[in-house]
């Protein structure tokens, strides 16, 4: 178990967990201050996002069967990026549309990251899953002060624009992961 958490694929997933957790939890933790200028009741937006996430996670099994875990992570990164970018340019009722796109993106991040490790790196065991969860929470503890500093020195829209860099990086990372997993699957089929 200890040696398997040093495998390159696992370390890659831990690095991605830092970015996925920051994209999801970093943004939702600061949603009230991020959206106070664009919508009258930012906490309603948070409740809306969490409602979509709860529904999405309820039906996650059916979605994962249509997409592979790596495909689902890529899809999530794309929607998260678009949602964050839309949150920087919308106001009023359209904020809920942008929030819905963001919510669809982040819904599957955390569970799919853990599921990917459990499915493709089972030799990491409970230690691997603990490291992944710990990396996610550690990431949030780093990103929240950074976001607070951004918001002190720039607008909320600028903070969201800066945060959208994280899922943009993940789009590239998960595209590479998806291609790697497809190639790996073909190797096992032969």
mmCIF file of the C-alpha atoms, coordinates in Angstrom:
data_MODEL
# 
_entry.id   MODEL 
# 
loop_
_atom_site.group_PDB 
_atom_site.id 
_atom_site.type_symbol 
_atom_site.label_atom_id 
_atom_site.label_alt_id 
_atom_site.label_comp_id 
_atom_site.label_asym_id 
_atom_site.label_entity_id 
_atom_site.label_seq_id 
_atom_site.pdbx_PDB_ins_code 
_atom_site.Cartn_x 
_atom_site.Cartn_y 
_atom_site.Cartn_z 
_atom_site.occupancy 
_atom_site.B_iso_or_equiv 
_atom_site.pdbx_formal_charge 
_atom_site.auth_seq_id 
_atom_site.auth_comp_id 
_atom_site.auth_asym_id 
_atom_site.auth_atom_id 
_atom_site.pdbx_PDB_model_num 
ATOM 1   C CA . UNK A 1 1   ? 0.000   0.000  0.000   1.00 0.00 ? 1   UNK A CA 1 
ATOM 2   C CA . UNK A 1 2   ? 2.768   2.451  0.908   1.00 0.00 ? 2   UNK A CA 1 
ATOM 3   C CA . UNK A 1 3   ? 4.730   1.917  -2.301  1.00 0.00 ? 3   UNK A CA 1 
ATOM 4   C CA . UNK A 1 4   ? 1.613   2.154  -4.464  1.00 0.00 ? 4   UNK A CA 1 
ATOM 5   C CA . UNK A 1 5   ? 0.863   5.707  -3.291  1.00 0.00 ? 5   UNK A CA 1 
ATOM 6   C CA . UNK A 1 6   ? 4.147   6.738  -4.911  1.00 0.00 ? 6   UNK A CA 1 
ATOM 7   C CA . UNK A 1 7   ? 3.072   5.589  -8.385  1.00 0.00 ? 7   UNK A CA 1 
ATOM 8   C CA . UNK A 1 8   ? 3.023   8.400  -10.974 1.00 0.00 ? 8   UNK A CA 1 
ATOM 9   C CA . UNK A 1 9   ? -0.695  7.960  -11.755 1.00 0.00 ? 9   UNK A CA 1 
ATOM 10  C CA . UNK A 1 10  ? -1.611  8.256  -8.076  1.00 0.00 ? 10  UNK A CA 1 
ATOM 11  C CA . UNK A 1 11  ? 0.576   11.327 -7.582  1.00 0.00 ? 11  UNK A CA 1 
ATOM 12  C CA . UNK A 1 12  ? -1.024  12.856 -10.688 1.00 0.00 ? 12  UNK A CA 1 
ATOM 13  C CA . UNK A 1 13  ? -4.476  12.241 -9.226  1.00 0.00 ? 13  UNK A CA 1 
ATOM 14  C CA . UNK A 1 14  ? -3.447  13.828 -5.901  1.00 0.00 ? 14  UNK A CA 1 
ATOM 15  C CA . UNK A 1 15  ? -2.250  16.929 -7.783  1.00 0.00 ? 15  UNK A CA 1 
ATOM 16  C CA . UNK A 1 16  ? -5.557  17.039 -9.671  1.00 0.00 ? 16  UNK A CA 1 
ATOM 17  C CA . UNK A 1 17  ? -7.453  16.643 -6.389  1.00 0.00 ? 17  UNK A CA 1 
ATOM 18  C CA . UNK A 1 18  ? -5.871  19.878 -5.175  1.00 0.00 ? 18  UNK A CA 1 
ATOM 19  C CA . UNK A 1 19  ? -7.347  21.668 -8.197  1.00 0.00 ? 19  UNK A CA 1 
ATOM 20  C CA . UNK A 1 20  ? -10.763 19.946 -8.211  1.00 0.00 ? 20  UNK A CA 1 
ATOM 21  C CA . UNK A 1 21  ? -11.360 20.589 -4.509  1.00 0.00 ? 21  UNK A CA 1 
ATOM 22  C CA . UNK A 1 22  ? -10.255 24.209 -4.838  1.00 0.00 ? 22  UNK A CA 1 
ATOM 23  C CA . UNK A 1 23  ? -12.568 24.681 -7.832  1.00 0.00 ? 23  UNK A CA 1 
ATOM 24  C CA . UNK A 1 24  ? -15.558 23.215 -6.015  1.00 0.00 ? 24  UNK A CA 1 
ATOM 25  C CA . UNK A 1 25  ? -15.241 24.007 -2.339  1.00 0.00 ? 25  UNK A CA 1 
ATOM 26  C CA . UNK A 1 26  ? -13.145 27.146 -2.623  1.00 0.00 ? 26  UNK A CA 1 
ATOM 27  C CA . UNK A 1 27  ? -15.808 28.786 -4.749  1.00 0.00 ? 27  UNK A CA 1 
ATOM 28  C CA . UNK A 1 28  ? -18.855 27.579 -2.823  1.00 0.00 ? 28  UNK A CA 1 
ATOM 29  C CA . UNK A 1 29  ? -17.322 28.553 0.542   1.00 0.00 ? 29  UNK A CA 1 
ATOM 30  C CA . UNK A 1 30  ? -16.990 32.164 -0.672  1.00 0.00 ? 30  UNK A CA 1 
ATOM 31  C CA . UNK A 1 31  ? -20.183 32.288 -2.749  1.00 0.00 ? 31  UNK A CA 1 
ATOM 32  C CA . UNK A 1 32  ? -21.881 34.950 -0.609  1.00 0.00 ? 32  UNK A CA 1 
ATOM 33  C CA . UNK A 1 33  ? -19.073 37.468 -0.987  1.00 0.00 ? 33  UNK A CA 1 
ATOM 34  C CA . UNK A 1 34  ? -18.381 36.480 -4.607  1.00 0.00 ? 34  UNK A CA 1 
ATOM 35  C CA . UNK A 1 35  ? -21.954 37.037 -5.787  1.00 0.00 ? 35  UNK A CA 1 
ATOM 36  C CA . UNK A 1 36  ? -23.152 39.872 -3.532  1.00 0.00 ? 36  UNK A CA 1 
ATOM 37  C CA . UNK A 1 37  ? -22.814 42.365 -6.416  1.00 0.00 ? 37  UNK A CA 1 
ATOM 38  C CA . UNK A 1 38  ? -24.533 40.232 -9.057  1.00 0.00 ? 38  UNK A CA 1 
ATOM 39  C CA . UNK A 1 39  ? -27.526 38.785 -7.198  1.00 0.00 ? 39  UNK A CA 1 
ATOM 40  C CA . UNK A 1 40  ? -29.673 39.971 -4.279  1.00 0.00 ? 40  UNK A CA 1 
ATOM 41  C CA . UNK A 1 41  ? -29.608 36.681 -2.316  1.00 0.00 ? 41  UNK A CA 1 
ATOM 42  C CA . UNK A 1 42  ? -26.304 34.857 -2.879  1.00 0.00 ? 42  UNK A CA 1 
ATOM 43  C CA . UNK A 1 43  ? -27.196 32.172 -0.339  1.00 0.00 ? 43  UNK A CA 1 
ATOM 44  C CA . UNK A 1 44  ? -30.114 31.152 -2.570  1.00 0.00 ? 44  UNK A CA 1 
ATOM 45  C CA . UNK A 1 45  ? -27.559 30.553 -5.322  1.00 0.00 ? 45  UNK A CA 1 
ATOM 46  C CA . UNK A 1 46  ? -25.581 28.336 -2.926  1.00 0.00 ? 46  UNK A CA 1 
ATOM 47  C CA . UNK A 1 47  ? -28.732 26.370 -2.040  1.00 0.00 ? 47  UNK A CA 1 
ATOM 48  C CA . UNK A 1 48  ? -29.506 26.048 -5.760  1.00 0.00 ? 48  UNK A CA 1 
ATOM 49  C CA . UNK A 1 49  ? -25.980 24.748 -6.478  1.00 0.00 ? 49  UNK A CA 1 
ATOM 50  C CA . UNK A 1 50  ? -26.192 22.249 -3.617  1.00 0.00 ? 50  UNK A CA 1 
ATOM 51  C CA . UNK A 1 51  ? -29.622 21.065 -4.780  1.00 0.00 ? 51  UNK A CA 1 
ATOM 52  C CA . UNK A 1 52  ? -28.288 20.347 -8.258  1.00 0.00 ? 52  UNK A CA 1 
ATOM 53  C CA . UNK A 1 53  ? -25.290 18.587 -6.748  1.00 0.00 ? 53  UNK A CA 1 
ATOM 54  C CA . UNK A 1 54  ? -27.517 16.392 -4.554  1.00 0.00 ? 54  UNK A CA 1 
ATOM 55  C CA . UNK A 1 55  ? -29.682 15.414 -7.527  1.00 0.00 ? 55  UNK A CA 1 
ATOM 56  C CA . UNK A 1 56  ? -26.685 14.815 -9.750  1.00 0.00 ? 56  UNK A CA 1 
ATOM 57  C CA . UNK A 1 57  ? -24.957 12.608 -7.212  1.00 0.00 ? 57  UNK A CA 1 
ATOM 58  C CA . UNK A 1 58  ? -28.159 10.635 -6.771  1.00 0.00 ? 58  UNK A CA 1 
ATOM 59  C CA . UNK A 1 59  ? -27.992 9.630  -10.440 1.00 0.00 ? 59  UNK A CA 1 
ATOM 60  C CA . UNK A 1 60  ? -24.183 9.528  -10.742 1.00 0.00 ? 60  UNK A CA 1 
ATOM 61  C CA . UNK A 1 61  ? -24.076 5.780  -11.372 1.00 0.00 ? 61  UNK A CA 1 
ATOM 62  C CA . UNK A 1 62  ? -26.103 6.096  -14.559 1.00 0.00 ? 62  UNK A CA 1 
ATOM 63  C CA . UNK A 1 63  ? -23.904 8.938  -15.814 1.00 0.00 ? 63  UNK A CA 1 
ATOM 64  C CA . UNK A 1 64  ? -20.674 7.048  -15.056 1.00 0.00 ? 64  UNK A CA 1 
ATOM 65  C CA . UNK A 1 65  ? -21.914 4.071  -17.084 1.00 0.00 ? 65  UNK A CA 1 
ATOM 66  C CA . UNK A 1 66  ? -22.307 6.312  -20.131 1.00 0.00 ? 66  UNK A CA 1 
ATOM 67  C CA . UNK A 1 67  ? -18.911 7.973  -19.644 1.00 0.00 ? 67  UNK A CA 1 
ATOM 68  C CA . UNK A 1 68  ? -15.729 6.476  -18.257 1.00 0.00 ? 68  UNK A CA 1 
ATOM 69  C CA . UNK A 1 69  ? -14.450 7.968  -14.982 1.00 0.00 ? 69  UNK A CA 1 
ATOM 70  C CA . UNK A 1 70  ? -11.740 9.851  -16.885 1.00 0.00 ? 70  UNK A CA 1 
ATOM 71  C CA . UNK A 1 71  ? -14.340 11.099 -19.380 1.00 0.00 ? 71  UNK A CA 1 
ATOM 72  C CA . UNK A 1 72  ? -16.553 12.210 -16.529 1.00 0.00 ? 72  UNK A CA 1 
ATOM 73  C CA . UNK A 1 73  ? -13.676 14.159 -14.972 1.00 0.00 ? 73  UNK A CA 1 
ATOM 74  C CA . UNK A 1 74  ? -12.998 15.877 -18.303 1.00 0.00 ? 74  UNK A CA 1 
ATOM 75  C CA . UNK A 1 75  ? -16.680 16.710 -18.717 1.00 0.00 ? 75  UNK A CA 1 
ATOM 76  C CA . UNK A 1 76  ? -16.784 18.071 -15.154 1.00 0.00 ? 76  UNK A CA 1 
ATOM 77  C CA . UNK A 1 77  ? -13.744 20.287 -15.720 1.00 0.00 ? 77  UNK A CA 1 
ATOM 78  C CA . UNK A 1 78  ? -15.278 21.751 -18.891 1.00 0.00 ? 78  UNK A CA 1 
ATOM 79  C CA . UNK A 1 79  ? -18.599 22.560 -17.209 1.00 0.00 ? 79  UNK A CA 1 
ATOM 80  C CA . UNK A 1 80  ? -16.880 23.961 -14.123 1.00 0.00 ? 80  UNK A CA 1 
ATOM 81  C CA . UNK A 1 81  ? -14.744 26.270 -16.255 1.00 0.00 ? 81  UNK A CA 1 
ATOM 82  C CA . UNK A 1 82  ? -17.738 27.481 -18.286 1.00 0.00 ? 82  UNK A CA 1 
ATOM 83  C CA . UNK A 1 83  ? -19.821 27.955 -15.125 1.00 0.00 ? 83  UNK A CA 1 
ATOM 84  C CA . UNK A 1 84  ? -17.149 29.990 -13.351 1.00 0.00 ? 84  UNK A CA 1 
ATOM 85  C CA . UNK A 1 85  ? -16.575 32.133 -16.407 1.00 0.00 ? 85  UNK A CA 1 
ATOM 86  C CA . UNK A 1 86  ? -20.339 32.721 -16.776 1.00 0.00 ? 86  UNK A CA 1 
ATOM 87  C CA . UNK A 1 87  ? -20.569 33.748 -13.117 1.00 0.00 ? 87  UNK A CA 1 
ATOM 88  C CA . UNK A 1 88  ? -18.157 36.602 -13.919 1.00 0.00 ? 88  UNK A CA 1 
ATOM 89  C CA . UNK A 1 89  ? -20.392 38.065 -16.640 1.00 0.00 ? 89  UNK A CA 1 
ATOM 90  C CA . UNK A 1 90  ? -23.948 37.424 -15.420 1.00 0.00 ? 90  UNK A CA 1 
ATOM 91  C CA . UNK A 1 91  ? -26.203 39.167 -12.946 1.00 0.00 ? 91  UNK A CA 1 
ATOM 92  C CA . UNK A 1 92  ? -29.732 38.817 -11.655 1.00 0.00 ? 92  UNK A CA 1 
ATOM 93  C CA . UNK A 1 93  ? -31.648 35.729 -12.746 1.00 0.00 ? 93  UNK A CA 1 
ATOM 94  C CA . UNK A 1 94  ? -28.951 34.721 -15.237 1.00 0.00 ? 94  UNK A CA 1 
ATOM 95  C CA . UNK A 1 95  ? -26.672 34.086 -12.259 1.00 0.00 ? 95  UNK A CA 1 
ATOM 96  C CA . UNK A 1 96  ? -28.783 31.005 -11.567 1.00 0.00 ? 96  UNK A CA 1 
ATOM 97  C CA . UNK A 1 97  ? -28.151 29.732 -15.105 1.00 0.00 ? 97  UNK A CA 1 
ATOM 98  C CA . UNK A 1 98  ? -24.407 30.228 -14.636 1.00 0.00 ? 98  UNK A CA 1 
ATOM 99  C CA . UNK A 1 99  ? -24.622 28.585 -11.205 1.00 0.00 ? 99  UNK A CA 1 
ATOM 100 C CA . UNK A 1 100 ? -26.440 25.595 -12.735 1.00 0.00 ? 100 UNK A CA 1 
ATOM 101 C CA . UNK A 1 101 ? -23.649 25.097 -15.276 1.00 0.00 ? 101 UNK A CA 1 
ATOM 102 C CA . UNK A 1 102 ? -21.060 25.372 -12.489 1.00 0.00 ? 102 UNK A CA 1 
ATOM 103 C CA . UNK A 1 103 ? -23.029 22.937 -10.308 1.00 0.00 ? 103 UNK A CA 1 
ATOM 104 C CA . UNK A 1 104 ? -23.260 20.357 -13.093 1.00 0.00 ? 104 UNK A CA 1 
ATOM 105 C CA . UNK A 1 105 ? -19.489 20.577 -13.397 1.00 0.00 ? 105 UNK A CA 1 
ATOM 106 C CA . UNK A 1 106 ? -18.545 20.243 -9.732  1.00 0.00 ? 106 UNK A CA 1 
ATOM 107 C CA . UNK A 1 107 ? -21.188 17.633 -8.909  1.00 0.00 ? 107 UNK A CA 1 
ATOM 108 C CA . UNK A 1 108 ? -19.025 14.706 -9.947  1.00 0.00 ? 108 UNK A CA 1 
ATOM 109 C CA . UNK A 1 109 ? -15.526 16.005 -9.125  1.00 0.00 ? 109 UNK A CA 1 
ATOM 110 C CA . UNK A 1 110 ? -14.965 14.709 -5.595  1.00 0.00 ? 110 UNK A CA 1 
ATOM 111 C CA . UNK A 1 111 ? -16.770 11.343 -5.867  1.00 0.00 ? 111 UNK A CA 1 
ATOM 112 C CA . UNK A 1 112 ? -15.267 10.572 -9.279  1.00 0.00 ? 112 UNK A CA 1 
ATOM 113 C CA . UNK A 1 113 ? -11.757 11.364 -8.083  1.00 0.00 ? 113 UNK A CA 1 
ATOM 114 C CA . UNK A 1 114 ? -12.200 8.905  -5.210  1.00 0.00 ? 114 UNK A CA 1 
ATOM 115 C CA . UNK A 1 115 ? -13.921 6.383  -7.480  1.00 0.00 ? 115 UNK A CA 1 
ATOM 116 C CA . UNK A 1 116 ? -11.107 6.604  -10.031 1.00 0.00 ? 116 UNK A CA 1 
ATOM 117 C CA . UNK A 1 117 ? -8.511  5.810  -7.361  1.00 0.00 ? 117 UNK A CA 1 
ATOM 118 C CA . UNK A 1 118 ? -10.620 2.970  -5.961  1.00 0.00 ? 118 UNK A CA 1 
ATOM 119 C CA . UNK A 1 119 ? -11.168 1.460  -9.415  1.00 0.00 ? 119 UNK A CA 1 
ATOM 120 C CA . UNK A 1 120 ? -7.841  1.978  -11.163 1.00 0.00 ? 120 UNK A CA 1 
ATOM 121 C CA . UNK A 1 121 ? -5.464  2.106  -8.196  1.00 0.00 ? 121 UNK A CA 1 
ATOM 122 C CA . UNK A 1 122 ? -7.054  -0.394 -5.764  1.00 0.00 ? 122 UNK A CA 1 
ATOM 123 C CA . UNK A 1 123 ? -3.667  -1.371 -4.354  1.00 0.00 ? 123 UNK A CA 1 
ATOM 124 C CA . UNK A 1 124 ? -3.515  2.039  -2.638  1.00 0.00 ? 124 UNK A CA 1 
ATOM 125 C CA . UNK A 1 125 ? -6.378  0.876  -0.404  1.00 0.00 ? 125 UNK A CA 1 
ATOM 126 C CA . UNK A 1 126 ? -7.736  3.003  2.414   1.00 0.00 ? 126 UNK A CA 1 
ATOM 127 C CA . UNK A 1 127 ? -4.462  4.922  2.540   1.00 0.00 ? 127 UNK A CA 1 
ATOM 128 C CA . UNK A 1 128 ? -4.923  6.117  -1.049  1.00 0.00 ? 128 UNK A CA 1 
ATOM 129 C CA . UNK A 1 129 ? -8.484  7.255  -0.430  1.00 0.00 ? 129 UNK A CA 1 
ATOM 130 C CA . UNK A 1 130 ? -7.439  9.007  2.792   1.00 0.00 ? 130 UNK A CA 1 
ATOM 131 C CA . UNK A 1 131 ? -4.626  10.817 1.011   1.00 0.00 ? 131 UNK A CA 1 
ATOM 132 C CA . UNK A 1 132 ? -7.026  11.929 -1.734  1.00 0.00 ? 132 UNK A CA 1 
ATOM 133 C CA . UNK A 1 133 ? -9.565  13.269 0.774   1.00 0.00 ? 133 UNK A CA 1 
ATOM 134 C CA . UNK A 1 134 ? -6.839  14.926 2.821   1.00 0.00 ? 134 UNK A CA 1 
ATOM 135 C CA . UNK A 1 135 ? -5.355  16.547 -0.303  1.00 0.00 ? 135 UNK A CA 1 
ATOM 136 C CA . UNK A 1 136 ? -8.770  17.971 -1.142  1.00 0.00 ? 136 UNK A CA 1 
ATOM 137 C CA . UNK A 1 137 ? -9.307  19.448 2.300   1.00 0.00 ? 137 UNK A CA 1 
ATOM 138 C CA . UNK A 1 138 ? -5.740  20.775 2.462   1.00 0.00 ? 138 UNK A CA 1 
ATOM 139 C CA . UNK A 1 139 ? -6.284  22.439 -0.902  1.00 0.00 ? 139 UNK A CA 1 
ATOM 140 C CA . UNK A 1 140 ? -9.354  24.253 0.409   1.00 0.00 ? 140 UNK A CA 1 
ATOM 141 C CA . UNK A 1 141 ? -7.408  25.513 3.418   1.00 0.00 ? 141 UNK A CA 1 
ATOM 142 C CA . UNK A 1 142 ? -4.876  27.039 1.015   1.00 0.00 ? 142 UNK A CA 1 
ATOM 143 C CA . UNK A 1 143 ? -7.271  28.457 -1.582  1.00 0.00 ? 143 UNK A CA 1 
ATOM 144 C CA . UNK A 1 144 ? -9.675  30.246 0.789   1.00 0.00 ? 144 UNK A CA 1 
ATOM 145 C CA . UNK A 1 145 ? -7.085  32.758 2.083   1.00 0.00 ? 145 UNK A CA 1 
ATOM 146 C CA . UNK A 1 146 ? -5.832  33.245 -1.485  1.00 0.00 ? 146 UNK A CA 1 
ATOM 147 C CA . UNK A 1 147 ? -9.379  33.998 -2.647  1.00 0.00 ? 147 UNK A CA 1 
ATOM 148 C CA . UNK A 1 148 ? -9.870  36.352 0.289   1.00 0.00 ? 148 UNK A CA 1 
ATOM 149 C CA . UNK A 1 149 ? -6.714  38.218 -0.692  1.00 0.00 ? 149 UNK A CA 1 
ATOM 150 C CA . UNK A 1 150 ? -7.892  38.366 -4.315  1.00 0.00 ? 150 UNK A CA 1 
ATOM 151 C CA . UNK A 1 151 ? -11.236 39.798 -3.236  1.00 0.00 ? 151 UNK A CA 1 
ATOM 152 C CA . UNK A 1 152 ? -9.544  42.382 -1.011  1.00 0.00 ? 152 UNK A CA 1 
ATOM 153 C CA . UNK A 1 153 ? -7.400  43.599 -3.902  1.00 0.00 ? 153 UNK A CA 1 
ATOM 154 C CA . UNK A 1 154 ? -9.727  43.075 -6.879  1.00 0.00 ? 154 UNK A CA 1 
ATOM 155 C CA . UNK A 1 155 ? -13.383 42.635 -7.716  1.00 0.00 ? 155 UNK A CA 1 
ATOM 156 C CA . UNK A 1 156 ? -15.374 39.454 -7.105  1.00 0.00 ? 156 UNK A CA 1 
ATOM 157 C CA . UNK A 1 157 ? -15.546 38.962 -10.880 1.00 0.00 ? 157 UNK A CA 1 
ATOM 158 C CA . UNK A 1 158 ? -11.766 39.125 -11.059 1.00 0.00 ? 158 UNK A CA 1 
ATOM 159 C CA . UNK A 1 159 ? -11.509 36.554 -8.250  1.00 0.00 ? 159 UNK A CA 1 
ATOM 160 C CA . UNK A 1 160 ? -13.869 34.229 -10.137 1.00 0.00 ? 160 UNK A CA 1 
ATOM 161 C CA . UNK A 1 161 ? -11.910 34.772 -13.358 1.00 0.00 ? 161 UNK A CA 1 
ATOM 162 C CA . UNK A 1 162 ? -8.726  33.850 -11.539 1.00 0.00 ? 162 UNK A CA 1 
ATOM 163 C CA . UNK A 1 163 ? -10.411 30.777 -10.027 1.00 0.00 ? 163 UNK A CA 1 
ATOM 164 C CA . UNK A 1 164 ? -11.498 29.674 -13.512 1.00 0.00 ? 164 UNK A CA 1 
ATOM 165 C CA . UNK A 1 165 ? -7.813  29.055 -14.280 1.00 0.00 ? 165 UNK A CA 1 
ATOM 166 C CA . UNK A 1 166 ? -7.975  25.941 -12.065 1.00 0.00 ? 166 UNK A CA 1 
ATOM 167 C CA . UNK A 1 167 ? -10.597 24.058 -14.110 1.00 0.00 ? 167 UNK A CA 1 
ATOM 168 C CA . UNK A 1 168 ? -8.886  25.280 -17.306 1.00 0.00 ? 168 UNK A CA 1 
ATOM 169 C CA . UNK A 1 169 ? -5.733  23.482 -16.137 1.00 0.00 ? 169 UNK A CA 1 
ATOM 170 C CA . UNK A 1 170 ? -7.881  20.468 -15.261 1.00 0.00 ? 170 UNK A CA 1 
ATOM 171 C CA . UNK A 1 171 ? -9.349  20.361 -18.778 1.00 0.00 ? 171 UNK A CA 1 
ATOM 172 C CA . UNK A 1 172 ? -5.851  19.827 -20.155 1.00 0.00 ? 172 UNK A CA 1 
ATOM 173 C CA . UNK A 1 173 ? -4.892  17.380 -17.374 1.00 0.00 ? 173 UNK A CA 1 
ATOM 174 C CA . UNK A 1 174 ? -8.066  15.311 -17.665 1.00 0.00 ? 174 UNK A CA 1 
ATOM 175 C CA . UNK A 1 175 ? -7.899  15.280 -21.456 1.00 0.00 ? 175 UNK A CA 1 
ATOM 176 C CA . UNK A 1 176 ? -4.438  13.756 -21.121 1.00 0.00 ? 176 UNK A CA 1 
ATOM 177 C CA . UNK A 1 177 ? -5.709  11.324 -18.477 1.00 0.00 ? 177 UNK A CA 1 
ATOM 178 C CA . UNK A 1 178 ? -8.631  10.327 -20.691 1.00 0.00 ? 178 UNK A CA 1 
ATOM 179 C CA . UNK A 1 179 ? -6.311  9.634  -23.636 1.00 0.00 ? 179 UNK A CA 1 
ATOM 180 C CA . UNK A 1 180 ? -3.934  7.685  -21.369 1.00 0.00 ? 180 UNK A CA 1 
ATOM 181 C CA . UNK A 1 181 ? -6.760  5.556  -19.957 1.00 0.00 ? 181 UNK A CA 1 
ATOM 182 C CA . UNK A 1 182 ? -8.140  4.810  -23.444 1.00 0.00 ? 182 UNK A CA 1 
ATOM 183 C CA . UNK A 1 183 ? -4.673  3.735  -24.577 1.00 0.00 ? 183 UNK A CA 1 
ATOM 184 C CA . UNK A 1 184 ? -4.196  1.657  -21.417 1.00 0.00 ? 184 UNK A CA 1 
ATOM 185 C CA . UNK A 1 185 ? -7.576  -0.028 -21.912 1.00 0.00 ? 185 UNK A CA 1 
ATOM 186 C CA . UNK A 1 186 ? -6.694  -0.955 -25.512 1.00 0.00 ? 186 UNK A CA 1 
ATOM 187 C CA . UNK A 1 187 ? -3.423  -2.470 -24.265 1.00 0.00 ? 187 UNK A CA 1 
ATOM 188 C CA . UNK A 1 188 ? -5.312  -4.647 -21.776 1.00 0.00 ? 188 UNK A CA 1 
ATOM 189 C CA . UNK A 1 189 ? -7.830  -5.741 -24.441 1.00 0.00 ? 189 UNK A CA 1 
ATOM 190 C CA . UNK A 1 190 ? -5.067  -6.988 -26.771 1.00 0.00 ? 190 UNK A CA 1 
# 
